[in-house]
Amino acid sequence: MIETLDVVGNNQPQIGKVFLVGAGPGDPELLTLKALLLMKQADVVVYDRLTPLVILDLLEPRVERIFVGKEPEHHTLPQDKINQLLVSLARQGKQVLRLKGGDPFIFGRGGEEIETLIAAGVNFQVVPGVTAAAGCAAYAGIPLTHRDYAQACVFVTGHLKDGNLDLNWDVLAQPRQTVVFYMGLRSVHHICKKLCEHGVAGSMPVALVEQGTTPEQKVYCATLDTLSAVLHKSDIHSPALLIVGEVVNLRSRLAWFKTNTC
């Protein structure tokens, strides 16, 4: 049993605890040691759609599994219901593993969930995970920063809300940086269009990484001008990550993870 640091919202004693754990981008060997130890101790796991089945297979057979995955326009449970579910399970005295793909604090709604736990006085801990941008870029052979090409890296949500992706495009169009769009597959055409409108050259290299870090990984390299045509010819599904920047050109020399490449 590993030692844990409890954080509570008030002085009321609680028996159960919630552990918000990042499962990483897909490859089970990218799990942290702490994540694996907590998986062995859990009574119940509450997991998302992007949690790979191979990682769930590492759970003890006795562990209760509750799926709360979200897809565009279809949520198994609304976020507020998930928050309350975690509170309810902890109050039953259970060790609750809230397992999230990637890192719980990077587009993982982890902050929203622990706000509810604090308000309810529930003990919790956050365990970081390898976020999709770092994992997928590394397995695609694309360094997110490079002294010659990119001195900054920006993580952005590409998830459309009410059909409008309201981002600071002037900032995202700055030179000598890498921009990584999470959940951007449905809005990729809009992203390319807006970047070009704000001054990014149509020849800017881009890469779309599908199923990153897994044996099913595919990497589609193009430019802002040509990506739409590439996607039109391909059958790409989420999860997919969009990387924009000159560092994409390094893939031709640095790619090391041999799998399905387009």
LOZA-206808 format. One line per field, with one value per residue (C-alpha): residue number from 0; residue in one letter; x, y, z. Coordinates in nm, 3 decimals. Layout:
residues N
resi: c(NUM	...)
resn: c(A	...)
px: c(X	...)
py: c(Y	...)
pz: c(Z	...)
end
This chain:
residues 262
resi: c(0	1	2	3	4	5	6	7	8	9	10	11	12	13	14	15	16	17	18	19	20	21	22	23	24	25	26	27	28	29	30	31	32	33	34	35	36	37	38	39	40	41	42	43	44	45	46	47	48	49	50	51	52	53	54	55	56	57	58	59	60	61	62	63	64	65	66	67	68	69	70	71	72	73	74	75	76	77	78	79	80	81	82	83	84	85	86	87	88	89	90	91	92	93	94	95	96	97	98	99	100	101	102	103	104	105	106	107	108	109	110	111	112	113	114	115	116	117	118	119	120	121	122	123	124	125	126	127	128	129	130	131	132	133	134	135	136	137	138	139	140	141	142	143	144	145	146	147	148	149	150	151	152	153	154	155	156	157	158	159	160	161	162	163	164	165	166	167	168	169	170	171	172	173	174	175	176	177	178	179	180	181	182	183	184	185	186	187	188	189	190	191	192	193	194	195	196	197	198	199	200	201	202	203	204	205	206	207	208	209	210	211	212	213	214	215	216	217	218	219	220	221	222	223	224	225	226	227	228	229	230	231	232	233	234	235	236	237	238	239	240	241	242	243	244	245	246	247	248	249	250	251	252	253	254	255	256	257	258	259	260	261)
resn: c(M	I	E	T	L	D	V	V	G	N	N	Q	P	Q	I	G	K	V	F	L	V	G	A	G	P	G	D	P	E	L	L	T	L	K	A	L	L	L	M	K	Q	A	D	V	V	V	Y	D	R	L	T	P	L	V	I	L	D	L	L	E	P	R	V	E	R	I	F	V	G	K	E	P	E	H	H	T	L	P	Q	D	K	I	N	Q	L	L	V	S	L	A	R	Q	G	K	Q	V	L	R	L	K	G	G	D	P	F	I	F	G	R	G	G	E	E	I	E	T	L	I	A	A	G	V	N	F	Q	V	V	P	G	V	T	A	A	A	G	C	A	A	Y	A	G	I	P	L	T	H	R	D	Y	A	Q	A	C	V	F	V	T	G	H	L	K	D	G	N	L	D	L	N	W	D	V	L	A	Q	P	R	Q	T	V	V	F	Y	M	G	L	R	S	V	H	H	I	C	K	K	L	C	E	H	G	V	A	G	S	M	P	V	A	L	V	E	Q	G	T	T	P	E	Q	K	V	Y	C	A	T	L	D	T	L	S	A	V	L	H	K	S	D	I	H	S	P	A	L	L	I	V	G	E	V	V	N	L	R	S	R	L	A	W	F	K	T	N	T	C)
px: c(0.000	0.154	0.139	-0.111	-0.159	-0.518	-0.675	-1.012	-1.253	-1.346	-1.269	-1.534	-1.371	-1.425	-1.356	-1.332	-1.092	-1.086	-0.770	-0.773	-0.520	-0.382	-0.368	-0.147	-0.209	-0.250	0.065	0.021	0.397	0.363	0.163	0.341	0.439	0.208	-0.085	-0.025	-0.002	-0.329	-0.496	-0.405	-0.562	-0.886	-1.233	-1.402	-1.281	-1.468	-1.321	-1.353	-1.392	-1.024	-0.901	-0.746	-0.885	-0.531	-0.490	-0.821	-0.698	-0.433	-0.706	-0.773	-1.070	-1.258	-1.261	-1.603	-1.596	-1.816	-1.799	-1.873	-1.730	-1.820	-1.853	-1.954	-2.321	-2.353	-2.251	-2.305	-2.332	-2.324	-2.019	-2.211	-2.348	-1.995	-1.883	-2.162	-2.095	-1.741	-1.869	-2.129	-1.880	-1.631	-1.900	-1.965	-1.613	-1.462	-1.120	-1.226	-0.997	-1.101	-0.904	-0.859	-0.679	-0.368	-0.335	-0.637	-0.545	-0.491	-0.832	-0.942	-1.193	-0.998	-1.026	-1.405	-1.418	-1.195	-1.385	-1.688	-1.484	-1.350	-1.698	-1.821	-1.527	-1.402	-1.037	-0.862	-0.530	-0.424	-0.175	-0.038	-0.014	0.170	-0.046	-0.143	0.063	0.387	0.322	0.183	0.442	0.727	0.597	0.549	0.911	0.809	0.983	0.745	1.030	1.358	1.620	1.617	1.240	1.020	1.093	0.739	0.460	0.090	-0.180	-0.526	-0.867	-1.006	-1.348	-1.621	-1.882	-2.206	-2.030	-1.785	-1.421	-1.348	-0.968	-0.704	-0.595	-0.344	-0.150	-0.175	-0.045	0.283	0.605	0.863	0.619	0.438	0.061	-0.108	-0.484	-0.657	-0.993	-0.959	-1.055	-1.406	-1.283	-0.959	-1.076	-1.185	-0.851	-0.649	-0.865	-0.839	-0.463	-0.415	-0.649	-0.430	-0.107	0.028	0.162	-0.037	0.289	0.318	0.376	0.110	0.068	-0.242	-0.163	-0.434	-0.432	-0.097	0.148	-0.049	0.018	-0.266	-0.093	-0.109	0.057	-0.069	0.175	0.066	0.048	-0.229	-0.319	-0.317	-0.445	-0.810	-0.729	-0.535	-0.825	-1.071	-0.880	-0.839	-1.064	-0.947	-1.115	-1.064	-0.865	-0.650	-0.413	-0.321	0.033	0.111	0.465	0.799	0.902	0.675	0.939	1.179	0.965	1.122	1.454	1.347	1.059	1.143	0.814	0.742	0.372	0.106	0.223	0.047)
py: c(0.000	0.328	0.630	0.889	1.257	1.339	1.669	1.754	2.042	2.047	1.864	1.596	1.250	1.041	0.672	0.656	0.839	0.939	0.916	1.112	0.919	0.990	0.672	0.822	0.834	0.462	0.258	0.082	0.098	0.476	0.439	0.580	0.343	0.530	0.489	0.115	0.077	0.263	0.048	-0.257	-0.104	0.032	-0.093	0.073	0.242	0.521	0.546	0.741	0.644	0.706	0.467	0.177	-0.168	-0.301	-0.069	-0.173	-0.533	-0.444	-0.394	-0.665	-0.886	-0.783	-0.413	-0.274	-0.088	0.209	0.358	0.731	0.798	1.097	1.121	1.426	1.497	1.184	1.159	0.844	1.075	1.456	1.598	1.711	1.357	1.215	1.458	1.346	0.980	1.016	1.174	0.900	0.617	0.773	0.817	0.444	0.396	0.289	0.353	0.519	0.526	0.801	0.689	0.939	0.917	1.134	1.372	1.464	1.834	1.881	1.895	1.620	1.814	1.710	2.057	2.046	1.710	1.797	2.120	1.902	1.667	1.957	2.102	1.761	1.707	1.401	1.298	1.292	1.284	1.374	1.153	1.312	1.113	1.147	1.388	1.307	1.588	1.466	1.096	1.111	1.360	1.152	0.831	1.017	1.136	1.503	1.703	1.966	2.210	2.251	2.524	2.582	2.577	2.618	2.788	2.750	2.495	2.568	2.313	2.404	2.242	2.180	2.085	2.286	2.442	2.558	2.537	2.814	2.755	3.079	3.092	3.364	3.297	3.585	3.416	3.073	3.216	3.342	3.210	2.974	2.778	2.445	2.435	2.110	2.077	1.818	1.678	1.867	1.607	1.741	2.100	2.044	2.223	2.524	2.528	2.529	2.804	3.031	2.990	3.088	3.384	3.506	3.496	3.141	3.026	2.757	2.564	2.527	2.156	1.974	1.620	1.435	1.150	0.886	0.631	0.766	0.544	0.228	-0.044	0.113	0.452	0.630	0.960	1.179	1.455	1.745	2.125	2.362	2.386	2.013	1.854	1.867	1.670	1.412	1.367	1.334	1.028	0.871	0.704	0.872	0.829	0.979	0.996	1.207	1.491	1.777	1.917	2.241	2.374	2.351	2.068	1.835	1.834	1.659	1.347	1.227	1.192	1.123	0.876	0.567	0.398	0.168	0.110	0.212	0.537	0.736)
pz: c(0.000	-0.105	0.120	0.003	0.071	0.154	0.062	0.208	0.171	0.540	0.863	0.824	0.825	0.514	0.474	0.098	-0.130	-0.495	-0.704	-1.031	-1.234	-1.579	-1.789	-2.056	-2.432	-2.502	-2.461	-2.124	-2.062	-2.035	-1.713	-1.411	-1.134	-0.898	-1.137	-1.158	-0.779	-0.730	-0.996	-0.788	-0.475	-0.618	-0.528	-0.824	-1.142	-1.319	-1.667	-1.992	-2.357	-2.430	-2.161	-2.358	-2.285	-2.246	-1.948	-1.797	-1.819	-1.558	-1.296	-1.041	-1.142	-0.826	-0.926	-1.018	-1.351	-1.436	-1.786	-1.814	-2.158	-2.372	-2.748	-2.953	-2.889	-2.673	-2.308	-2.104	-1.802	-1.796	-1.621	-1.313	-1.271	-1.294	-1.025	-0.795	-0.872	-0.743	-0.422	-0.375	-0.424	-0.183	0.079	0.053	0.184	-0.148	-0.293	-0.618	-0.920	-1.161	-1.465	-1.748	-2.079	-2.090	-1.795	-1.578	-1.570	-1.945	-2.114	-1.877	-1.663	-1.356	-1.207	-1.227	-1.056	-0.763	-0.704	-0.635	-0.414	-0.209	-0.164	-0.045	0.190	0.005	0.027	-0.309	-0.486	-0.841	-1.025	-1.345	-1.664	-1.996	-2.190	-2.548	-2.700	-2.545	-2.602	-2.955	-3.078	-2.936	-3.096	-3.425	-3.421	-3.389	-3.115	-2.982	-2.930	-3.113	-3.086	-3.462	-3.520	-3.212	-2.881	-2.751	-2.755	-2.712	-2.624	-2.753	-2.749	-3.096	-2.965	-3.128	-2.900	-3.061	-3.398	-3.303	-3.213	-3.029	-2.992	-2.990	-3.347	-3.349	-3.069	-3.233	-3.562	-3.413	-3.571	-3.414	-3.206	-3.218	-3.174	-3.073	-3.107	-2.890	-3.004	-3.330	-3.588	-3.651	-3.669	-3.860	-4.175	-3.971	-3.785	-4.108	-4.254	-3.947	-3.914	-4.277	-4.235	-3.948	-4.142	-4.123	-4.460	-4.634	-4.666	-4.287	-4.208	-4.010	-3.882	-3.775	-3.536	-3.503	-3.218	-3.104	-2.909	-2.994	-3.255	-3.457	-3.475	-3.810	-3.892	-4.178	-4.277	-4.496	-4.495	-4.398	-4.766	-4.839	-4.518	-4.627	-4.940	-4.740	-4.500	-4.788	-4.909	-4.566	-4.313	-3.992	-3.655	-3.313	-3.100	-3.329	-3.246	-3.480	-3.465	-3.649	-3.687	-3.864	-3.629	-3.827	-4.102	-3.863	-3.868	-4.192	-4.005	-3.648	-3.682	-3.478	-3.387	-3.679	-3.741	-3.993	-4.149	-4.420)
end
